[in-house]
Structures are given as C-alpha cells and as structure tokens.
C-alpha cells in the first residue's frame, strides 16, 4: 500500500529518488517473493511487485514530460 500511495498520488513527480526507491524495492521484493515459493498466490504477488517496479519510473517520466 505505501508504494501504491507514492505512485498514485504523484509524490514521485518532483524528485526522482522516491521513484528509484519504489523501483528497486519492488524488484527486490518480487525476487524475494519468488524465492519463497512458486505457488499461484506468490506468482501473482511477484507480478504485482514487478509491475509497480516498472510503473513508477514510467509514470514519473510521463508526469515530468507533461509538465
């Protein structure tokens, strides 16, 4: 939820450091989840984390470009 809050509210638009934190944290947590198990719920959670890791820089870039 904190990651969703950062991405959804646009707190990543002014500075890039939160964007890289979200991207790095999402990728690291996704790898950790995959290391735990490979069942369907774990795969879904890893996919969501990887999607957030990719979405944060893309959304910040689009917001900066729009400004």
N, C-alpha and C positions, 0 to 999 in steps of 0.2 A: 503493500500500500504506500509506503513512503516514496518509492520510485515512481509509482503512478502519479502521486501528488506532484512531484517535481516535474515530470514530463507534461502532465495535463495543465498545470497552472502557468506554465511558461517561465518558471524560475530559471530555466536554462537559457533564456533568450539574451540576458545581459552579459553573462560570463560563460566561458567555456569550461571552467574547472568542474562545475557540477555535471556537465554533460559527460566528460570523460570519467568522472566517478561513477555515474549511472551505467555507462557502457562497460567499464571494467568490472564493476560489481555484478552486473547482470551476466556477463560472460563467465566470471569466476564461480558464481553461484550455480549457473547452469551446468558447468563442469562438475561441481561438487555433487549436485543432484544426480547426475548421470553416474557418478562413482558409487553412489549409494545403492541403486537398484535400476533395473531396466523394465519395470512393470509399466503399464499404461499410465497410471497417475503420475509416476515420476517422469515419464517421457513428455507428458502434457506440461508439467511444471517447468521442465527444462526448456521446452519450446517457447513458453511464455517468457521466461527469463531471457532467452536469446533474442526474442522479438523486441523486448524492451531495450536490450543492449544495442540493437540496430536502430530502433525507432528514436531513441534520444538524440543522437547526433544528427539524424536526418531531419527531425522536427526543428531542432535548434538552427540548423543551416537554412531551412525554409523560412523560419521566422526572421532570421537576420537578412536574408535576401529580400523578403517582403518589405522590410523597413527601409 
